[in-house]
Amino acid sequence: MNAKERLMQIVEDKQNEFIKASDQIWHTPETRFAVEKSVQPYYDVLEKEGFEIKKGIADMDYSFEATWGKGKPVIGMLAEYDALGNLSQVAGATEHQPIVAGDNGHGCGHNVLGTAALAGAVAIKTLMEEEHLSGTIKLFGCPAEESGYGKAFMARDGIFSDLDIALANHPMDSMSGWGSSSLAVLQCYYQFTGIPAHAAAAPEMGRSALDAAELMNIGVQFLREHIIDSARIHYAFIDAGGESANVVQPSAKLYYFIRAPHVDQAKAIFARVNKIAEGAALMTETKLTKEFDAGCSDFIANKPLTRAIDRNLDIVGPLKLTKEELAFEKKLSETVSDASKQNLYHRAKHSFPDWTEEQIKAEADSGIALHKLPLEFSDETAGSTDVGDVSQVVPTAQFTNGFEPQGTSPHSWQWVSNGISSVAHKGLLLGGKVFALTAYDALANPQLVEDAKEDFAAHFGNKLFESPIPAEVKPRRSDRGGFLVH
């Protein structure tokens, strides 16, 4: 049995503790930085496995840095365990069926995402013990990937600075090395405060915060014509002033996301949005308070590391599923729109140009991706991830773990339903193996680490990392409430 075969066997041998941890996290879905219960399964496993755990790093109560070994290379693995609001869902159901309406749920698969990294860290640590290998393994517990961006705070505070490489993964409805980018994002609350008055008897005495919020939104709508096509601006009303139409509303609060392919572009658009907010306050004679929430940078895929990950996906994949498992994933996949199903056909046709029409349709019609997609490096962007900040500090690579039903999207009830299935468990073990095998590549082949560093230097040159989060902003202790930015 060679080293890689041994690593895969270790993951299989210890699978019960990883699956137990993943399922525990699914059953205690917590959001953003308030993940007290979700972090505990990591501590249970890591303490048992002999890792040294530093808790509460980067001023976050439920973050951690777990270390084993000494010397070079220093290999980091990234774990997440936060859930999403309003995504409660019965496990194994093939229709939308909340456990508790409005409650939380793991609609982005972070219960599997993080425990796959945990499995990889434990497996490579076990082999290093057996083979007396030098090197350092670090598993980082990163709260609030969803909107709060714990890793961005950690990167800003230098937590990843001693790493030689970093590895990550994400559940998806396809499997591949991650060769695309992500959108940088800045998030801010805009609170308008006015003067209440009777809207019929004395409207001239009032100053409407609701008017200010609506004027801000209108101004931003006009701004959209004058920003780059790939930028995105989203907003939500947090406070619309109340339900009484005959009162001049004295308060209103908006929550804005500003996204762009590069963080400098997002900052420039953010500055213009701020001016619009200030103008709305001037027009309505209201007071404006800006509360910066969080932000993260765009992701830069390290090519040598991503190629190594992709080769290891070929070793461990594809998932081997039973007829019953395939049937379950098919039922979930059938719940998506016809447009999503058509996209699956086009994806298969693009990814496998030499296939017959019959093969393409069979892949597109399957409930789960049966084949790994070819690795492609591109500047294409979709959502945002705080892995982006890590990638701007240290050579970083990640992969998509394709155990989710085809055509379904992250932040969906289908992913929550799939979260503790036997398919998700198999995805967890596959992910853990890829982490472990890629870490072994770095330990056994120093040239891989050097190539990764050269690729990193070729992209960034002498540019120093500049966090998108202002220095005075601290991670939140709760799910809501911002920090002042003047």
KOLGU-613106 format. One record per residue: y, z, x of N, C-alpha, C in turn. Coordinates in steps of 0.001 Angstrom, whole numbers, padded with zeros to 6 digits, always signed. Layout:
% residues N
YZXYZXYZX...
% end
This chain:
% residues 486
-001199+000000+000846+000000+000000+000000+001248+000000+000880+002093-001023+000739+003310-001046+001546+004377-000147+000929+005539-000058+001592+006575+000891+001178+007095+000586-000231+007284-000682-000551+007821-001016-001864+006804-000744-002965+005557-001014-002675+004523-000675-003653+004472+000830-003875+004636+001585-002808+004629+003045-002918+005817+003532-003758+006986+002939-003552+008156+003334-004328+007931+003104-005824+007363+001974-006157+007099+001692-007565+006075+002650-008141+005112+003059-007321+004120+004018-007777+004737+005394-008002+005683+005764-007149+006363+007057-007317+007102+007098-008654+007810+006014-008982+008513+005961-010264+007529+006116-011415+006392+005436-011333+005378+005545-012377+004818+006967-012453+004549+007557-011299+003956+008899-011266+004877+009947-011882+006189+009780-011680+007168+010769-012143+007854+010338-013439+007304+009350-014116+007998+008772-015263+008277+009769-016373+007395+010741-016558+007577+011675-017671+008883+012449-017556+009248+012862-016343+010479+013638-016206+011715+012765-016423+011643+011484-016039+012785+010590-016256+012940+010245-017743+011822+009949-018383+011859+009617-019815+012318+010819-020626+011827+012001-020266+012255+013215-020965+013765+013406-020847+014299+013203-019652+015739+013355-019447+016517+012342-020279+016065+011086-020276+016743+010037-021033+016753+010351-022521+015616+010775-023047+015531+011074-024477+016362+012295-024850+016399+013287-023963+017243+014463-024226+018702+014057-024345+019150+013181-023461+020541+012738-023478+020831+011948-024755+019883+011107-025175+020060+010354-026425+020233+011301-027604+019487+012406-027607+019520+013344-028728+020751+014250-028709+021503+014269-027625+022728+015085-027559+023901+014188-027168+024243+013194-028005+025291+012234-027630+026666+012881-027607+027307+012823-026443+028641+013399-026260+029537+012324-025649+030821+012421-025913+031735+011350-025520+032677+011769-024404+033123+010755-023702+034137+010862-022644+033801+011984-021653+034718+012921-021440+034519+013953-020425+033788+015183-020963+033605+015258-022286+033004+016443-022907+031488+016275-023001+030812+016235-021850+029384+015901-021791+028568+017067-021204+028828+018249-021698+028192+019463-021167+026673+019438-021314+026179+019030-022484+024733+018994-022703+024089+017793-022017+024795+016691-021978+024232+015456-021435+023979+015530-019944+024757+016323-019234+024581+016400-017782+023422+017310-017383+023026+018220-018255+022037+019231-017886+020676+018652-017472+020153+017625-018159+018864+017073-017710+018882+016577-016262+020036+016101-015795+020138+015692-014390+019972+016893-013472+020662+017968-013813+020546+019162-012981+019103+019656-012927+018416+019629-014053+017033+020100-014113+016143+019313-013148+016272+017983-013179+015428+017141-012317+015858+017245-010865+017144+017169-010606+017636+017154-009223+017373+018466-008503+017528+019581-009204+017219+020875-008587+015739+020974-008261+014895+020510-009169+013455+020508-008929+013090+019637-007734+013808+018532-007556+013500+017584-006492+014165+017928-005163+014940+018994-005113+015484+019457-003845+016803+018839-003422+017522+018239-004335+018842+017702-003999+019865+018835-003938+020832+018683-003068+021978+019596-003031+023019+019069-004007+023421+019890-004962+024290+019420-006048+025667+020065-005941+026671+019229-005901+028058+019687-005963+028584+019329-007347+028961+020342-008117+029360+020129-009496+030884+020140-009643+031360+019451-010677+032785+019494-010997+033661+018750-010018+033192+017625-009481+033992+016870-008512+035092+016095-009210+036143+015783-008457+037298+015017-008945+037894+015632-010210+037854+016963-010276+038511+017697-011361+037922+017383-012734+036611+017054-012768+035907+016833-014029+034799+017869-014143+034766+018580-015245+033834+019697-015399+032375+019276-015285+032027+018100-015807+030614+017729-015914+030267+016509-015067+030960+016369-013953+030610+015380-012943+029811+016075-011846+029124+015287-011028+028400+015896-009905+028150+014871-008802+027863+015402-007638+027424+014619-006484+026171+015291-005946+025028+014633-006069+023743+015185-005622+023324+014470-004347+023047+015232-003294+022803+014658-001961+021458+015091-001425+020785+014137-000788+019557+014459-000048+019539+013612+001216+019100+014241+002338+018963+013535+003601+020178+013713+004493+020162+013010+005620+021283+013044+006547+021285+011769+007388+022451+011457+007910+022576+010273+008739+022857+009021+007944+022896+007910+008670+023221+006608+008094+021956+005822+007763+022048+004887+006808+023192+004608+005942+023324+005648+004835+024524+005744+004290+024766+006606+003143+024790+005706+001903+023817+005920+001027+023610+005043-000132+023953+005791-001402+024884+005269-002168+025286+005896-003423+024676+005189-004619+024285+005958-005616+023799+005425-006883+024609+006061-008010+024955+005267-009007+025904+005686-010031+025202+005921-011355+025392+007121-011910+024783+007483-013194+025869+007774-014217+025643+007347-015453+026531+007624-016575+025720+008239-017704+026381+009010-018574+025636+009680-019642+026497+009965-020858+027657+009299-020973+028503+009498-022148+028111+008522-023252+028338+008947-024484+028002+008154-025669+029284+007599-026297+029155+007105-027508+030281+006518-028236+030428+007175-029599+031664+007261-030088+031907+007806-031407+031508+006838-032510+031151+007391-033657+030865+006610-034868+029710+005631-034686+028723+005995-033869+027561+005127-033676+026257+005897-033880+026297+006917-034716+025062+007619-035057+024090+006647-035713+022824+006727-035320+021833+005788-035832+020436+006389-035690+019614+006196-036702+018222+006636-036658+017463+005792-035634+016744+006444-034758+015951+005737-033750+014822+004966-034408+014627+003732-033962+013510+002935-034444+013738+002237-035762+014901+002453-036395+015199+001782-037659+015661+000357-037382+015304-000564-038264+015690-001963-038081+016816-002369-039020+017519-001367-039550+018742-001597-040306+019703-000464-040001+020976-000690-040287+021981+000329-039988+021725+001566-040835+021436+002688-040170+021066+003916-040873+021528+005115-040049+022788+005556-040231+023294+006685-039442+022497+007965-039705+022332+008769-038676+021778+010112-038849+022820+010982-039545+024040+010969-039002+025187+011638-039601+026348+010658-039543+026847+010248-040672+027927+009262-040722+029121+009722-039891+029598+008837-039018+030749+009147-038184+030433+009884-036904+029180+010263-036702+028804+011025-035512+028606+010077-034320+028327+010676-033152+028195+009916-031918+026806+009281-031791+026721+008287-030915+025442+007658-030608+025513+006891-029312+024345+006693-028683+024308+005999-027392+024236+004489-027607+025372+003930-028026+025447+002513-028315+025679+001635-027110+025730+002203-025920+025847+001388-024712+024684+001666-023757+023734+002460-024219+022522+002687-023438+022690+003553-022213+023727+004391-022175+023957+005182-020971+022878+006233-020719+022142+006608-021751+021048+007550-021522+019991+006925-020624+019769+005612-020753+018827+004899-019886+019500+004485-018585+020741+004047-018690+021495+003621-017500+021461+004699-016417+021844+005919-016796+021938+006988-015808+020598+007464-015293+019620+007554-016174+018324+008061-015732+017555+007029-014913+017887+005731-015057+017332+004733-014144+017826+004991-012723+019113+005310-012578+019643+005662-011254+018999+006941-010739+018806+007913-011638+018120+009154-011265+016711+008863-010749+015975+008006-011455+014620+007659-011035+014627+006993-009669+015589+006098-009445+015678+005435-008151+015976+006395-007021+016891+007343-007268+017241+008318-006226+016066+009215-005892+015352+009680-006904+014194+010549-006665+013091+009789-005941+012864+008540-006317+011792+007757-005697+012064+007501-004223+013284+007066-003883+013560+006772-002472+013584+008056-001654+014049+009148-002246+014028+010444-001549+012595+010852-001242+011692+010655-002200+010287+011035-002003+009653+010220-000884+009920+008923-000855+009381+008077+000225+009966+008469+001570+011252+008763+001598+011887+009172+002862+011264+010448+003402+010932+011363+002506+010218+012575+002927+008856+012235+003512+008128+011382+002824+006776+011030+003258+006768+010281+004582+007757+009399+004763+007790+008540+005951+008746+009048+007027+009387+010193+006778+010334+010786+007733+011442+009790+008099+012020+009179+007073+013077+008195+007280+014442+008882+007289+015327+008417+008148+016684+008964+008181+017578+008162+007248+018635+008789+006809+019562+008186+005862+019932+009213+004802+020955+008922+004051+021462+009857+003046+021509+009166+001682+020960+009848+000689+020986+009357-000682+021922+010244-001499+022831+009610-002232+023754+010352-003089+023709+009778-004503+023426+010634-005452+023495+010256-006863+024752+010881-007453+025588+010046-008055+026847+010515-008626+026748+010554-010146+027023+011706-010711+027100+011856-012154+028520+011576-012605+028697+010533-013385+030027+010007-013687+030292+010051-015187+031042+011027-015665+031376+011084-017096+032340+009971-017494+032429+009750-018789+033535+009003-019399+033683+007573-018897+032585+006852-018756+032740+005425-018462+033417+004730-019630+033140+005190-020840+033742+004602-022028+035177+005100-022200+036122+004323-021763+037556+004564-021966+038159+005615-021037+037414+006632-020633+038001+007666-019785+037949+007356-018310+036915+006594-017873+036795+006059-016523+036699+007138-015440+035626+007922-015552+035417+008983-014570+035324+008473-013147+034661+007335-012946+034510+006816-011584+035852+006404-010989+036786+005995-011858+038113+005637-011358+038830+006863-010803+038702+008003-011484+039265+009242-010941+038570+009634-009644+037253+009442-009598+036494+009781-008396+036893+008886-007226+037080+007595-007497+037503+006674-006441+038904+007033-005946+039785+007363-006889+041147+007741-006510+041151+008961-005606+040204+009887-005843+040158+011127-005082+039272+011040-003844+038816+009843-003494+038087+009651-002239+036632+010049-002263+036044+010230-003446+034673+010719-003552+033669+009733-002940+033955+008432-003021+032995+007423-002544+033285+006945-001120+034268+007530-000466+034763+006983+000789+033755+007038+001936+032780+007946+001870+031819+008048+002978+030571+007197+002753+030518+006440+001654+029352+005614+001382+029368+004344+002225+028172+003865+002552+028043+002541+003155+027868+001477+002072+027114+001807+001023+026934+000901-000115+026816+001731-001389+027038+001082-002529+026843+001729-003831+026081+000775-004742+025216+001353-005594+024366+000580-006487+024539+001084-007920+024511+000143-008873+024682+000498-010288+023875-000472-011144+023778-000138-012446+023106-001024-013389+023714-000836-014766+023371-001740-015682+023804-001587-017070+022783-002213-017997+022416-001535-019084+021573-002165-020099+022236-003439-020620+021403-004403-021008+021932-005660-021534+020815-006380-022280+021155-007473-022926+020132-008268-023595+019635-009397-022691+019945-009315-021404+019433-010243-020403+019307-009494-019084+018530-010061-018167+018284-009396-016888+018697-010309-015745+019505-009775-014821+019946-010563-013675+020728-009677-012730+020868-010129-011493+021883-009544-010640+023249-009828-011250+024175-008903-011095+025489-009000-011743+026449-009718-010795+026708-010998-011077+027549-011786-010195+028941-012067-010723+029257-011597-011911+030575-011852-012501+031500-010668-012275+032731-010812-012715+033728-009761-012545+033876-008978-013843+034910-008179-013943+035238-007453-015169+036747-007368-015266+037230-006980-016423+038669-006884-016641+039198-005520-016211+040267-005536-015432+040995-004293-015197+041656-003870-016495+041846-002566-016680+042433-002085-017931+043295-000856-017671+044386-000765-018411+045243+000417-018429+045369+000861-019877+045325+002174-020101+045357+002723-021463+046457+003771-021576+047190+003681-022674+048343+004571-022819+048601+004872-024295+049016+006105-024573+049464+006497-025904+050995+006383-025959+051493+005916-027093+052933+005828-027325+053259+006654-028560+053949+007766-028341+054315+008680-029421+055797+008496-029755+056071+008145-031015+057461+008046-031479+057764+009244-032379+058908+009864-032139+059326+011018-032934+060698+010722-033549+060780+010828-034885+062031+010531-035578+062555+011727-036344+063268+011450-037410+063852+012502-038249+063401+012259-039684+062785+013241-040336+062338+013034-041724+063524+013060-042683+063330+012364-043785+064356+012360-044847+063716+011854-046130+064361+012133-047252+063894+011607-048528+064217+010120-048562+063199+009294-048755+063373+007845-048631+064208+007243-049740+064364+007964-050865+065191+007458-051970+066554+008108-051993+066582+009433-051847+067836+010167-051995+068739+010057-050783+068139+010068-049560+068982+010075-048354+068321+009305-047212+067987+008036-047413+067303+007298-046342+068143+007152-045093+069482+007160-045254+070340+006991-044078+070266+008177-043117+069773+009305-043607+069650+010485-042753+068388+010469-041892+067455+009607-042241+066192+009585-041528+066165+008591-040372+065257+008829-039448+064983+007915-038334+063469+007736-038294+063003+006548-038619+061583+006330-038883+060767+006051-037620+059880+006961-037316+058942+006738-036220+057952+005635-036555+057615+005523-037834+056696+004456-038250+057332+003092-038045+058630+002968-038349+059331+001710-038074+059256+001381-036587+059447+002382-035754+059407+002162-034304+058032+001646-033866+056984+002259-034401+055636+001826-034034+055388+000394-034476+055851+000062-035701+055635-001297-036193+056466-002309-035410+057664-001934-035039+058477-002828-034218+057850-003031-032838+057265-001992-032282+056574-002142-031006+055425-003138-031134+054645-002982-032193+053514-003886-032386+053976-005332-032560+055064-005522-033289+055606-006876-033475+056081-007445-032138+056751-006614-031365+057209-007062-030049+056058-007479-029149+054985-006695-029188+053822-007037-028370+053178-008323-028873+053187-008545-030182+052643-009790-030721+053382-010994-030139+054708-010889-030026+055466-011979-029420+055182-012082-027915+054922-010965-027281+054605-010975-025843+053334-011755-025551+052385-011730-026478+051085-012370-026222+051225-013837-025832+052258-014511-026319+052463-015923-025978+052874-016102-024522+053321-015022-023905+053949-015136-022589+053198-014345-021513+051913-014160-021719+051060-013568-020693+049910-014522-020415+049188-014286-019353+048099-015182-018974+047029-015208-020061+046352-016354-020195+045386-016536-021275+044248-015528-021222+043876-015108-020023+042720-014226-019867+043043-012764-020077+044301-012430-020343+044683-011042-020606+044346-010672-022046+044210-009391-022289+043907-008871-023620+044765-007628-023866+045309-007531-025070+046041-006329-025470+045488-005876-026813+045024-004630-026884+044488-004068-028134+045269-002799-028476+045324-002486-029774+046010-001246-030146+045373-000645-031393+045631+000643-031561+045176+001353-032756+046234+002378-033139+046365+002628-034446+047221+003713-034921+046440+005020-034826+046971+005962-034101+046410+007313-034054+047077+008183-035122+048372+007942-035340+049129+008667-036362+050098+007678-036991+049997+007497-038297+050909+006595-039004+051948+007365-039816+052063+008670-039564+053147+009437-040155+052841+010162-041441+051701+009933-042021+051360+010625-043261+051143+009657-044407+050919+010205-045594+050557+009398-046758+051663+009326-047808+052787+009938-047540+053873+009940-048526+054815+008763-048268+054809+007800-049181+055649+006618-048991+057131+006909-049221+057427+008009-049907+058827+008310-050214+059462+009241-049185+058833+009320-048000+059377+010103-046894+059603+009178-045705+060772+009298-045075+060978+008595-043800+060091+009283-042767+059130+008536-042225+058085+009147-041396+058647+009625-040054+058491+010916-039738+059071+011441-038509+058173+011317-037273+056921+010866-037469+056023+010748-036320+055127+009530-036472+054775+008932-035351+053812+007832-035314+053299+007726-033882+052012+007391-033758+051425+007337-032426+050475+006136-032337+050629+005377-031273+049794+004200-031007+048994+004396-029727+047832+003756-029679+046969+003792-028494+046766+002349-028054+047184+002028-026840+047135+000663-026338+046177+000514-025162+045434-000603-025165+044643-001050-024020+045275-002350-023514+045552-002423-022232+046078-003647-021614+045081-004085-020558+044493-005278-020756+043453-005774-019840+043885-007092-019199+043405-007302-017975+043632-008558-017263+042568-008682-016173+042348-009902-015665+041298-010080-014659+041503-009276-013381+042769-009012-013027+043049-008235-011817+043998-007096-012160+043851-006006-011442+044602-004806-011791+046107-005023-011645+046547-005827-010672+047978-006086-010518+048536-006825-011733+047724-007716-012309+048149-008423-013523+048273-007451-014696+047310-006545-014809+047366-005555-015886+048600-004664-015742+048920-004279-014510+050093-003436-014285+051382-004158-014698+051452-005441-014389+052662-006199-014741+052826-006300-016248+051738-006542-016962+051811-006618-018425+052128-005247-019014+051541-004201-018440+051789-002831-018885+053274-002500-018797+053916-002945-017720+055350-002685-017554+056156-003347-018668+055738-004524-019085+056448-005225-020161+056188-004549-021513+054975-004088-021735+054671-003356-022969+055525-002089-023045+055680-001411-021913+056514-000207-021887+057950-000519-022280+058479-001656-021816+059850-002030-022165+059977-002305-023662+058950-002929-024239+058966-003177-025684+058976-001858-026447+058170-000894-025990+058148+000421-026639+059512+001094-026546+060136+000995-025388+061464+001590-025206+062486+000902-026114+062351-000414-026243+063257-001143-027131+063076-000745-028589+061829-000535-029001+061565-000107-030380+062191+001258-030646+062122+002144-029665+062740+003466-029820+064260+003353-029915+064843+002467-029118+066291+002268-029177+066719+001713-030530+065967+000738-031034+066330+000110-032308+066273+001087-033472+065409+002067-033387+065216+002997-034504+065820+004367-034242+066412+004553-033078+066992+005839-032681+065948+006963-032782+064770+006661-032278+063702+007662-032207+063436+007998-030746+062685+009063-030551+062322+009487-029205+060933+008933-028867+060787+008378-027669+059513+007840-027200+058935+008715-026111+057660+009060-026240+056921+009739-025179+055693+008897-024846+055562+008540-023587+054389+007781-023142+053384+008742-022514+052125+008604-022926+051059+009452-022401+049970+008563-021776+049968+008467-020466+048962+007639-019799+047592+008277-019984+046642+007475-020421+045293+007972-020699+044374+007765-019501+044100+006510-019150+043180+006212-018060+043296+004740-017719+042610+004330-016669+042597+002926-016279+041510+002683-015261+041145+001425-015098+040172+001091-014065+040440-000307-013540+039906-000569-012363+040122-001838-011669+039047-002848-012039+039277-004082-011633+038288-005140-011834+037134-004989-010848+035958-005441-011268+034738-005327-010458+034606-006527-009521+034253-006241-008273+034017-007279-007271+032569-007162-006807+031753-008146-007148+030336-008110-006782+030163-008401-005296+029465-007509-004603+029144-007751-003198+027946-008698-003133+028122-009846-002543+027109-010895-002633+025804-010570-001909+025823-010105-000659+024536-009793-000016+023743-008721-000760+024430-007679-001229+023734-006611-001959+023206-007114-003301+024004-007935-003985+023576-008441-005292+022366-009350-005140+022340-010152-004088+021162-010996-003841+019927-010134-003574+020105-009039-002847+018980-008133-002590+018460-007532-003891+019372-007095-004749+018988-006570-006065+018230-007621-006861+018742-008855-006850+018130-009915-007641+016710-010220-007156+016501-010170-005855+015137-010376-005322+014209-009264-005783+014723-008055-005850+013882-006942-006296+013597-007001-007788+014513-007569-008567+014219-007813-009979+013026-008753-010126+012920-009710-009223+011768-010622-009246+010465-009885-008952+010550-008845-008135+009352-008081-007787+008875-007231-008957+009798-006576-009653+009404-005599-010678+009337-006179-012087+010042-007298-012327+010102-007846-013681+009177-009021-013865+009157-009592-015061+009861-009134-016267+009133-007973-016934+009739-007434-017988+009097-006357-018732+007779-006839-019346+006798-006000-019274+005503-006304-019894+005415-005527-021210+005530-006271-022317+005617-005647-023626+004404-006006-024484+004076-005090-025383+002982-005314-026325+003473-006167-027489+002545-006635-028311+002913-007398-029499+003777-006565-030443+003445-005276-030553+004208-004387-031432+005638-004212-030914+005780-004073-029607+007114-003920-029023+007938-005197-029202+007331-006333-028975+008029-007605-029174+008452-007779-030628+007589-007367-031553+007908-007483-032973+009090-006589-033339+009149-005380-032778+010259-004469-033045+011571-005053-032534+011568-005563-031311+012787-006148-030758+013210-007373-031566+012234-008135-032058+012541-009319-032876+013246-008914-034167+012806-007830-034788+013448-007366-036019+014903-006967-035762+015160-006314-034638+016538-005955-034305+017359-007199-033991+016765-008115-033272+017470-009341-032899+017813-010184-034127+016978-010135-035138+017204-010938-036345+018416-010464-037145+018947-009279-036833+020081-008756-037591+021413-009354-037146+021427-010142-036074+022691-010684-035571+023063-011952-036343+024283-012421-036132+024795-013584-036853+024152-014874-036358+024294-015913-037157+023800-017223-036753+024515-017723-035500+025793-017386-035376+026548-017797-034186+025966-017146-032927+025585-015876-033026+024975-015195-031887+023634-015829-031527+022866-016205-032535+021581-016857-032275+021782-018211-031594+022826-018921-032012+023131-020200-031379+023542-020002-029932+024267-018920-029652+024659-018620-028274+023438-018368-027390+022408-017753-027958+021183-017528-027187+020545-018849-026781+020573-019805-027696+020030-021132-027380+020809-021764-026232+022146-021715-026312+022973-022318-025262+022802-021583-023928+022623-020273-023987+022402-019521-022753+021104-019956-022077+020044-020069-022857+018761-020483-022288+018841-021908-021742+019531-022782-022460+019646-024177-022021+020438-024274-020723+021500-023473-020605+022301-023465-019377+021528-022851-018205+020813-021773-018488+020150-021028-017413+018908-021727-016888+018250-022479-017744+016985-023107-017358+017039-024607-017667+017821-025364-016900+018048-026788-017206+016790-027652-017112+015766-027187-016400+014541-027979-016247+013521-027712-017352+013824-026800-018237+012866-026460-019292+012848-027535-020379+011742-027560-021079+011634-028424-022250+012373-027794-023423+012640-028603-024444+013296-028087-025643+012463-026984-026282+011159-027138-026247+010271-026123-026822+010390-024793-026072+010453-024858-024743+010584-023640-023937+011923-022955-024195+012976-023749-024303+014308-023190-024545+014352-022481-025895+013811-023112-026920+013809-022494-028245+012959-021225-028269+011832-021242-027556+010970-020060-027518+011685-018879-026881+012438-019141-025812+013194-018072-025153+014301-017563-026060+015039-018486-026683+016159-018095-027544+015696-017357-028791+014525-017714-029297+014032-017114-030534+013295-015797-030305+013012-015476-029057+012311-014220-028777+013227-013037-029051+012664-011929-029457+013464-010743-029732+014056-010120-028497+013499-010433-027332+013979-009870-026075+013876-010947-025011+014753-010908-024016+014734-011914-022953+013417-011830-022185+012710-012926-022137+011397-012951-021485+011488-013310-020011+012606-013891-019591+012756-014339-018215+014086-013861-017641+014090-013550-016375+015321-013172-015681+016233-014379-015564+017513-014181-015847+018475-015265-015699+018768-015502-014222+019012-016745-013830+019373-017015-012435+020664-016299-012061+020731-015839-010828+021940-015178-010349+023044-016212-010151+024202-015954-010736+025368-016820-010581+026574-015948-010240+027291-016323-009201+028534-015641-008866+029700-016411-009475+030562-015684-010196+031698-016330-010844+032819-015317-011037+033999-015852-011368+035149-014996-011663+035261-014707-013151+034269-015104-013920+034302-014854-015350+034332-013354-015633+035041-012974-016685+035173-011567-017036+034810-011368-018497+034454-010146-018820+034175-009810-020215+034837-008471-020521+034076-007397-020522+034631-006074-020775+035175-005447-019510+035305-004132-019544+035821-003381-018403+034831-002288-018032+034787-001958-016750+033921-000890-016263+034554-000206-015068+034408+001109-015000+034975+001830-013862+034139+001667-012594+033018+000948-012666+032334+000538-011439+033273-000346-010611+034242-000975-011294+035217-001788-010588+035951-001020-009508+036329+000216-009782+037040+001012-008780+036150+001331-007591+034865+001592-007856+033927+001836-006762+033817+000590-005891+033762-000585-006529+033594-001837-005788+034796-002172-004922+035946-001553-005206+037134-001790-004396+037282-000767-003281+036326+000172-003212+036323+001183-002159+035179+000961-001174+034041+000501-001675+032820+000388-000870+032023-000816-001378+031255-001510-000532+030411-002613-001018+029510-002143-002163+029597-002825-003295+028933-002371-004525+028230-003540-005200+027041-003270-005715+026295-004275-006470+025632-003612-007660+025420-004389-008708+024754-003873-009890+023936-004980-010551+023147-004583-011522+022316-005543-012234+022309-005214-013712+022010-006222-014526+021829-005998-015945+020345-005774-016210+020057-004736-016966+018684-004328-017268+018357-004800-018686+017587-005880-018783+017436-006594-020042+016377-006066-020983+016554-004839-021444+015592-004286-022400+016168-004176-023816+017404-004656-024008+018012-004601-025329+017681-005871-026121+017654-005788-027461+017305-006956-028277+018298-008095-028090+017781-009298-027987+018607-010470-027701+019651-010707-028792+020858-011067-028346+021934-011399-029271+022742-010206-029732+022188-009013-029604+022938-007811-029985+023922-007466-028881+024942-006751-029238+026000-006457-028269+026049-004969-027965+026577-004627-026798+026834-003213-026523+027724-002622-027620+027656-001335-027780+028429-000611-028803+027961-001011-030199+026660-001166-030346+026109-001545-031648+025015-000563-032065+024789-000476-033376+023743+000417-033887+022364-000035-033406+022196-001333-033165+020901-001829-032700+020522-001209-031353+021516-001047-030482+021233-000451-029171+020883+001030-029308+021544+001716-030231+021208+003129-030456+019780+003234-030983+019430+002379-031927+018086+002388-032490+017027+002148-031422+017361+001317-030444+016424+000948-029378+016360+001990-028264+017252+002989-028301+017520+003828-027131+016402+004726-026657+015485+005128-027542+014369+005972-027092+013030+005315-027430+013061+004002-027584+011828+003258-027851+010997+003125-026581+009757+002728-026739+008912+002482-025568+009463+001328-024734+010182+000403-025371+010806-000690-024632+011912-000148-023728+012739+000747-024264+013777+001372-023446+013170+002163-022299+012056+002843-022554+011394+003592-021486+010908+002657-020381+010374+001514-020759+009937+000547-019748+011133-000012-018981+012258-000209-019686+013468-000645-019012+013967+000392-018021+013885+001657-018410+014278+002743-017511+013475+002689-016217+012154+002574-016338+011292+002571-015150+011547+001333-014296+011749+000188-014956+012075-001018-014199+013372-000821-013417+014381-000266-014076+015649-000029-013401+015510+000925-012233+014749+002000-012428+014536+002951-011338+013883+002300-010133+012949+001408-010385+012278+000704-009282+013246-000191-008527+014114-000893-009251+015084-001776-008588+016035-000963-007716+016519+000171-008217+017356+001053-007402+016625+001449-006121+015399+001908-006275+014649+002416-005131+014350+001311-004115+013942+000140-004592+013610-000958-003683+014841-001443-002924+015984-001496-003604+017198-001962-002939+017692-000928-001933+017564+000348-002271+017906+001394-001296+017010+001288-000076+015732+001012-000292+014811+000853+000843+015206-000342+001702+015632-001440+001080+016111-002594+001847+017229-002183+002798+018144-001348+002304+019258-000909+003139+018799+000009+004265+017794+000841+003978+017271+001737+005007+016482+000974+006075+015688+000016+005623+014778-000682+006543+015435-001853+007259+016528-002343+006711+017170-003527+007270+018660-003262+007471+019062-002702+008614+020482-002407+008848+021380-003631+008721+020815-004822+008924+021634-006025+008836+022157-006243+007415+021383-005814+006421+021839-005940+005031+023127-005155+004829+023187-003956+005368+024387-003131+005231+025555-003780+005964+025283-004313+007156+026350-004978+007911+026845-006215+007170+025921-006984+006604+026321-008166+005836+027161-007774+004622+026779-006681+003985+027536-006200+002831+028953-005806+003240+029080-005158+004361+030399-004746+004832+031250-005943+005232+030615-006951+005813+031354-008160+006178+031858-008883+004931+031032-008950+003905+031440-009581+002653+032591-008814+002017+032514-007491+002063+033581-006644+001523+034889-006898+002270+034803-006945+003599+036007-007155+004409+036585-008552+004186+035707-009538+003979+036186-010898+003749+036984-010992+002452+036615-010175+001462+037323-010213+000181+038622-009419+000225+038563-008215+000784+039716-007311+000703+040605-007331+001939+040050-007802+003078+040837-007792+004298+041273-006386+004662+042551-006226+004961+043086-004903+005315+043733-004198+004129+043561-004760+002927+044180-004178+001740+043545-002829+001425+044369-001809+001293+043898-000476+000951+043783-000342-000565+042808+000434-001000+042623+000653-002427+043797+001403-003021+044319+000881-004110+045401+001532-004842+044921+001789-006258+044759+003034-006603+044230+003383-007916+045199+002992-009014+044683+002489-010141+045555+002201-011285+045999+003455-012028+045428+004606-011672+045751+005861-012352+046835+006586-011567+047976+006902-012169+049032+007641-011468+048522+008955-010888+049074+009339-009760+048581+010510-009027+048657+011788-009843+049645+011884-010752+049823+013133-011502+048874+013262-012691+048176+012185-013038+047288+012216-014197+045940+012800-013801+045459+013735-014587+044160+014371-014353+043191+013983-015470+041902+014023-015185+040926+013743-016258+041074+014751-017378+040781+014319-018583+040921+015199-019729+039784+016187-019803+040086+017326-020333+039039+018305-020603+038414+018097-021977+039104+017324-022835+038615+017100-024196+038660+015614-024487+038266+015264-025705+038163+013861-026066+039504+013202-026356+040492+013994-026655+041746+013384-027076+042923+014187-026556+044041+013504-026375+045241+014130-025848+045523+013585-024473+046715+013076-024260+047003+012371-023010+047815+013202-022032+048327+012507-021002+049133+013140-019987+050445+012367-019872+051529+013073-019693+052845+012446-019733+053064+011528-018550+053617+010364-018829+054072+009439-017792+055517+009101-018122+056425+009459-017260+057848+009274-017549+058321+007906-017060
% end
